[in-house]
């Protein structure tokens, strides 16, 4: 992505791109409307207080950021914008590829080379097929989760689904997957999270967002949701990343998915 587009599809997210398409009636919506609804557990007890968990994808469900960051740094450098992986992590984590490209073009005063986004997307997705792994503990967490969950990512739908498929998580989350291509403004604007809550039929105040980036935390807070920062991805140092996410307004920061259920129940009391 950069979530650089690290998180999206690079056509506009490093994978997640905000394309300026309205929140309803998109091609992505039409393409997936035929999918059957995933069977959901009905919230009971204290889980009914917080009735929806919204997961970011890259760096939360899948350990994809190191791959995306590496590929993006190489592509930008070849395109005449020298940057190393640390620079990509610092500057573009959590935003769409479209936003990243716009920033680079504004700084350089020139357009990216023809085919840049498509080539980057192909490079990242090819690397995902070889290297991508689920976040440690996430499959077990999803299997034990006692309330509905969905995905809200800056990536394009194709990249989100490929990532979840390769990681063995797609069947656990399909079809409740929302992309920045479905809204006019991507993270750090609240639009994507508000769309997810609306489509899932849950008020924002009853949602908990799980995010690894400052942009995502800001988006969740702006949406009026509780936000938990996750710093267990291999692209982050918990000691370094934790203070930053707390400063952005995360209500809690954690680094092991195995602990999330405990924190969810604590938040409901």
C-alpha positions, 0 to 999 in steps of 0.5 A, spaced: 500 500 500 503 504 499 498 503 504 503 505 499 498 505 495 502 500 499 496 498 500 492 498 494 492 497 487 497 502 484 492 505 479 491 511 482 493 506 492 500 503 493 495 500 492 490 503 494 487 508 490 482 513 491 479 514 484 474 519 485 468 514 484 462 516 488 461 511 494 455 508 491 454 505 484 461 503 483 464 498 478 467 494 484 460 494 487 456 491 481 462 486 480 461 483 487 454 484 489 452 477 487 457 474 492 453 471 498 453 474 504 458 471 509 455 468 515 455 472 521 455 471 529 450 475 532 453 480 537 451 477 544 452 480 551 458 485 552 460 484 544 453 487 542 456 494 545 461 494 540 458 491 534 463 491 528 470 491 527 473 494 521 480 492 519 485 495 515 488 490 510 495 491 509 500 491 515 494 489 519 491 482 516 497 481 512 504 482 513 504 486 506 508 492 507 515 490 507 514 488 500 510 494 498 515 499 501 521 495 497 517 495 491 515 502 491 522 505 493 525 501 487 520 504 482 520 511 485 527 511 484 527 508 477 522 513 475 527 519 478 524 520 485 530 517 489 527 514 495 529 508 500 524 504 503 525 508 510 523 514 506 517 510 503 515 508 510 515 515 513 512 519 508 507 514 504 504 509 509 497 508 510 495 513 504 493 511 497 497 510 491 494 516 487 495 520 493 502 518 493 503 519 485 500 526 486 505 528 492 511 526 487 508 530 481 507 536 485 514 536 488 518 534 482 513 538 477 512 533 472 508 527 471 510 520 472 512 516 466 507 512 462 505 506 465 508 507 472 502 505 476 500 499 472 507 497 472 508 498 480 502 494 481 504 488 477 511 488 481 507 488 487 502 483 486 507 478 483 511 479 489 505 478 493 504 471 490 511 469 492 512 472 499 505 474 502 503 471 509 498 473 514 499 476 520 501 472 526 495 470 529 489 473 525 486 467 522 485 464 529 482 471 531 477 471 526 475 464 527 474 466 534 471 473 533 464 474 537 462 480 532 461 482 525 468 484 522 469 487 515 475 490 511 476 497 509 483 498 505 486 504 501 487 498 496 483 497 490 478 491 491 483 486 486 489 487 490 485 486 497 482 480 495 488 477 492 492 479 498 487 475 502 486 469 498 494 468 498 494 469 506 488 464 506 483 469 509 478 471 504 473 466 505 473 469 512 471 476 510 468 476 503 464 479 501 464 485 507 470 488 503 471 496 502 476 500 498 478 507 497 476 506 490 468 507 493 469 514 496 471 520 494 476 521 499 481 516 502 484 516 509 486 520 513 479 523 511 473 518 514 469 517 508 471 510 507 470 508 515 463 511 514 461 507 508 463 501 511 459 502 517 453 504 513 453 498 509 454 494 515 448 497 518 452 499 524 453 506 527 460 509 527 460 510 535 459 502 535 465 501 531 472 499 533 477 500 527 484 496 527 489 500 524 497 500 523 498 507 520 497 515 522 493 516 516 488 510 518 488 512 526 486 519 524 481 517 519 478 512 524 477 518 529 474 523 524 469 518 523 467 518 531 470 511 532 474 507 537 481 506 534 486 501 536 493 501 533 496 495 531 504 495 531 505 488 530 507 488 523 514 486 520 515 493 517 514 497 524 518 497 531 513 497 536 517 501 541 517 507 535 511 506 532 506 506 539 507 513 541 506 515 534 499 512 534 497 514 541 499 521 539 494 521 533 489 519 537 489 511 538 485 509 544 489 503 545 496 500 541 497 493 541 502 488 537 499 481 538 493 479 534 492 474 540 491 479 545 485 483 541 479 479 543 481 481 550 482 488 548 475 488 545 471 485 551 475 490 555 472 496 551 465 494 551 465 494 559 
